[in-house]
């Protein structure tokens, strides 16, 4: 199993939402309200697949680019 931050574990179990501060690949920081759906690993990185309320669609977030969550 992939070790996950407790906030993500909890949101996955409860179906709850998380507020993220996220750094994009180009270093742009955004705040997102997301509902986590699943976690996946690819090419040595771990990703959170979540429903992004800002974009109103499924988005993928790299765990090591999440600056803060709550």
N, C-alpha and C positions, 0 to 999 in steps of 0.2 A: 504493500500500500504506500501511496505517496504521503509523506508527512505534510500536514496542512496547518496553517494558522487556525487557532481555535475559533475565531470569528467566522471563518469560511465554513469550518466543520458544522458549527451551530446553525448558520444560515441554510446550509444544504439540508440538514436534518429537519429544520422547522419550516422551511420554505419562506424564510424571512428575507428582508432586503439589507444591503450594506451600502454605506456611503464610501466611495473610494476617492483617494487622490492618486491619480495615475499619470505616469510619465510615458509619453509616446516614444516611438523609435527615434524621432527627431528631437526629443528632449522637451516637448511641449507638455506642460502639466494641465490636466483637466480634472474636474470633479464630476463623478458619476454616481448616480443612484442605480444599483443593480440588484437583480435577484439571481443568485447563483443557481445554475442548473447542474453542472458537473465539472469535474476537474480531469484534465488529460495531460499526458506527458508526450512531448515530441522533440526530437533532436536535442536531447539533453536539457530541455526547459520544461517547466510545469506551467500549464495554462488554466485559467478559470474561464469556463464558458458560462455566460450569464445573459439574462435579458437586461439590456441597457434601457433605462427609462428615458434617458435623454434622447436617444436615437429611435426608441420604440422598436428595437429589433435585437436579435441575438448577436452578441459580440464576444470576442475572445480577448482576454487580458493576460499578459505574461506576469506570473506571480512576482518575479524579481523587479518588475517595474511599478508595482503597487507601493506608493510612498507611505500611505497611511490608510487605515480603514476603521470603520466604526459603525 
